[in-house]
Amino acid sequence: MAGGNAAHDVIVIGLGGMGSCAVAALARRGLRVAGCEQFHALHDRGSSHGRSRIIRLAYFEHPSYVPLLRRAYELWADLESASSRRLYLKTGGLMVGREDSPLVCGTLHSARVHDLPHEILDATALRRRFPATRPFPDEVGVFEEPAGVLFPEACIEAALAVAAAHGAQLTFSAPVTGWSADDHAVRVRLASGSVLEAAHLVVCAGAWAGRLLADLGLPLRVERNVMHWFAPLAGADHALLEPARLPVYILDRPGRPMLYGFPLLDDAGVKAAFHHSGLYADPETLERRVDETEVNAVRDALRAWLPDAAGECLASSACMYTLTPDEHFVIGRHPHHDRVVVACGFSGHGFKFCSVVGEIVADLVIDTVTRHPISLFDVGRFGAC
Ligand SMILES: Cc1cc2nc3c(=O)[nH]c(=O)nc-3n(C[C@H](O)[C@H](O)[C@H](O)COP(=O)(O)OP(=O)(O)OC[C@H]3O[C@@H](n4cnc5c(N)ncnc54)[C@H](O)[C@@H]3O)c2cc1C
């Protein structure tokens, strides 16, 4: 890792979920870090806002994520100790569907490959244990204890504070318009006209990554996703919706997008959303208004699963997934520029990994390799670059 004469060792573009953890990890390891964010800190225009994110271990998407998750949990705990705020709440997690559903099969596969403690509950046991739920008779639930909630705004704030405390220079309202790299340095152009130079560059630009990495031709698609907060029904027993009696959950029912949600965490209401909308968007022109049809579709699904939570919709917020074709991440060194590291394409399930992605990015910048298993995320796997 060469610092050269530049004022910074590394520039990180994007200070959302991934970028905030990357600047923290890089600064903690003694690098002179500059971070550039186009909006203000903790903005709600990207992919990391909305008060809560699920973290879980028995990962239905692929067992290869489990070692990363183990490290992510440790790093979130470290960050929480360094911060005065709660970042994580353990609620347990419930993956519900028919025995042959991709969600249940994938969760059990990961649990068995990695010997993760879990319980399988049939519909009767589910209702007894979590009385607010209404499983269909042919559904089962896989329960795992370590799953819970991350509070994304608090996580990002804590990571930015660690970075700043270790000397990182973080600039907000500073859109990057382009970058270049040669054998000696990287240069980053800001909309203000100024140019920053450093030995290394990290691109954590979320839904905007496709533009900054146009030379890679990554097949990224931005999907609009809306989260909703519902008031419990009048007369509902709120205690049954609180974390002691209701874990975070994902529900996989045939013919519907997966529904996921949270217990009642605060007076904002019960949050629930569909995992996919099938609506693709451009981050610059994303439709942020939410219409009644969208609210009603989620409320109908919630009514069938958690009827007491399906009251008035208190708020909705649009957010973006940055999807790869296989829905696995893109993390690694830029194939044409050794000095550039890329972390994008988190495909709607990345937040829980931000802490370990920060560590991986720091490994790749400083050591050019990482001990973490990231072959699933190979930058060149789609062939375009
Ligand atoms: C509704 C919703 C629910 C989700 N639920 C979960 C969940 O329960 N669990 C989970 O693990 N994951 C979940 N995810 C996914 C997770 O939140 C994302 O994968 C993760 O937040 C992506 O982080 P990021 O850093 O890539 O993007 P962002 O946090 O959006 O950060 C990218 C940043 O780069 C900045 N930027 C872009 N271009 C430039 C530029 N040119 N110059 C300067 N700055 C720039 C942007 O402004 C932004 O701040 C969810 C996502 C959504 C939308």
The ligand as an SDF file (V2000), in Angstrom:
LIG
                    3D

 53 58  0  0  0  0  0  0  0  0999 V2000
  -36.6160   -1.4340    1.6090 C   0  0  0  0  0  0  0  0  0  0  0  0
  -35.3340   -2.1640    1.8450 C   0  0  0  0  0  0  0  0  0  0  0  0
  -35.2620   -3.1150    2.8340 C   0  0  0  0  0  0  0  0  0  0  0  0
  -34.0940   -3.8290    3.0590 C   0  0  0  0  0  0  0  0  0  0  0  0
  -34.0360   -4.7420    4.0680 N   0  0  0  0  0  0  0  0  0  0  0  0
  -32.8700   -5.3500    4.3640 C   0  0  0  0  0  0  0  0  0  0  0  0
  -32.7620   -6.1980    5.4940 C   0  0  0  0  0  0  0  0  0  0  0  0
  -33.7360   -6.3980    6.2250 O   0  0  0  0  0  0  0  0  0  0  0  0
  -31.5600   -6.7600    5.7720 N   0  0  0  0  0  0  0  0  0  0  0  0
  -30.4650   -6.5300    5.0000 C   0  0  0  0  0  0  0  0  0  0  0  0
  -29.3940   -7.0700    5.3120 O   0  0  0  0  0  0  0  0  0  0  0  0
  -30.5200   -5.7230    3.9140 N   0  0  0  0  0  0  0  0  0  0  0  0
  -31.6940   -5.1280    3.5930 C   0  0  0  0  0  0  0  0  0  0  0  0
  -31.7820   -4.2740    2.5230 N   0  0  0  0  0  0  0  0  0  0  0  0
  -30.6110   -4.0860    1.6570 C   0  0  0  0  0  0  0  0  0  0  0  0
  -29.6040   -3.1390    2.2550 C   0  0  0  0  0  0  0  0  0  0  0  0
  -30.2460   -2.0970    2.9340 O   0  0  0  0  0  0  0  0  0  0  0  0
  -28.6860   -2.6470    1.1410 C   0  0  0  0  0  0  0  0  0  0  0  0
  -28.1030   -3.7770    0.4940 O   0  0  0  0  0  0  0  0  0  0  0  0
  -27.5780   -1.7620    1.6760 C   0  0  0  0  0  0  0  0  0  0  0  0
  -28.1160   -0.7520    2.4760 O   0  0  0  0  0  0  0  0  0  0  0  0
  -26.7990   -1.1740    0.4980 C   0  0  0  0  0  0  0  0  0  0  0  0
  -25.8200   -0.2780    1.0080 O   0  0  0  0  0  0  0  0  0  0  0  0
  -24.9520    0.5920   -0.0030 P   0  0  0  0  0  0  0  0  0  0  0  0
  -23.8940    1.2300    0.8010 O   0  0  0  0  0  0  0  0  0  0  0  0
  -24.5660   -0.2580   -1.1760 O   0  0  0  0  0  0  0  0  0  0  0  0
  -25.9810    1.6790   -0.5670 O   0  0  0  0  0  0  0  0  0  0  0  0
  -26.3510    3.0990    0.0770 P   0  0  0  0  0  0  0  0  0  0  0  0
  -26.5300    2.9760    1.5240 O   0  0  0  0  0  0  0  0  0  0  0  0
  -27.4570    3.6630   -0.7450 O   0  0  0  0  0  0  0  0  0  0  0  0
  -25.0370    3.9360   -0.1170 O   0  0  0  0  0  0  0  0  0  0  0  0
  -24.5590    4.3640   -1.3800 C   0  0  0  0  0  0  0  0  0  0  0  0
  -24.1500    5.8030   -1.1870 C   0  0  0  0  0  0  0  0  0  0  0  0
  -23.3640    6.2410   -2.2730 O   0  0  0  0  0  0  0  0  0  0  0  0
  -23.6950    7.5980   -2.4880 C   0  0  0  0  0  0  0  0  0  0  0  0
  -23.2640    7.9420   -3.8390 N   0  0  0  0  0  0  0  0  0  0  0  0
  -23.6550    7.3400   -4.9830 C   0  0  0  0  0  0  0  0  0  0  0  0
  -23.0760    7.9300   -6.0470 N   0  0  0  0  0  0  0  0  0  0  0  0
  -22.2960    8.9330   -5.5720 C   0  0  0  0  0  0  0  0  0  0  0  0
  -21.4900    9.8940   -6.1810 C   0  0  0  0  0  0  0  0  0  0  0  0
  -21.3380    9.9600   -7.5160 N   0  0  0  0  0  0  0  0  0  0  0  0
  -20.8300   10.7830   -5.3940 N   0  0  0  0  0  0  0  0  0  0  0  0
  -20.9660   10.7150   -4.0430 C   0  0  0  0  0  0  0  0  0  0  0  0
  -21.7570    9.8270   -3.4040 N   0  0  0  0  0  0  0  0  0  0  0  0
  -22.4110    8.9400   -4.1590 C   0  0  0  0  0  0  0  0  0  0  0  0
  -25.1930    7.6030   -2.2930 C   0  0  0  0  0  0  0  0  0  0  0  0
  -25.7120    8.8980   -2.1030 O   0  0  0  0  0  0  0  0  0  0  0  0
  -25.3500    6.7170   -1.0830 C   0  0  0  0  0  0  0  0  0  0  0  0
  -25.2910    7.4410    0.1230 O   0  0  0  0  0  0  0  0  0  0  0  0
  -32.9540   -3.5620    2.2730 C   0  0  0  0  0  0  0  0  0  0  0  0
  -33.0000   -2.5800    1.2670 C   0  0  0  0  0  0  0  0  0  0  0  0
  -34.1800   -1.8800    1.0590 C   0  0  0  0  0  0  0  0  0  0  0  0
  -34.2130   -0.8390   -0.0140 C   0  0  0  0  0  0  0  0  0  0  0  0
  1  2  1  0
  2  3  1  0
  2 52  2  0
  3  4  2  0
  4  5  1  0
  4 50  1  0
  5  6  2  0
  6  7  1  0
  6 13  1  0
  7  8  2  0
  7  9  1  0
  9 10  1  0
 10 11  2  0
 10 12  1  0
 12 13  2  0
 13 14  1  0
 14 15  1  0
 14 50  1  0
 15 16  1  0
 16 17  1  0
 16 18  1  0
 18 19  1  0
 18 20  1  0
 20 21  1  0
 20 22  1  0
 22 23  1  0
 23 24  1  0
 24 25  2  0
 24 26  1  0
 24 27  1  0
 27 28  1  0
 28 29  2  0
 28 30  1  0
 28 31  1  0
 31 32  1  0
 32 33  1  0
 33 34  1  0
 33 48  1  0
 34 35  1  0
 35 36  1  0
 35 46  1  0
 36 37  1  0
 36 45  1  0
 37 38  2  0
 38 39  1  0
 39 40  1  0
 39 45  2  0
 40 41  1  0
 40 42  2  0
 42 43  1  0
 43 44  2  0
 44 45  1  0
 46 47  1  0
 46 48  1  0
 48 49  1  0
 50 51  2  0
 51 52  1  0
 52 53  1  0
M  END
$$$$
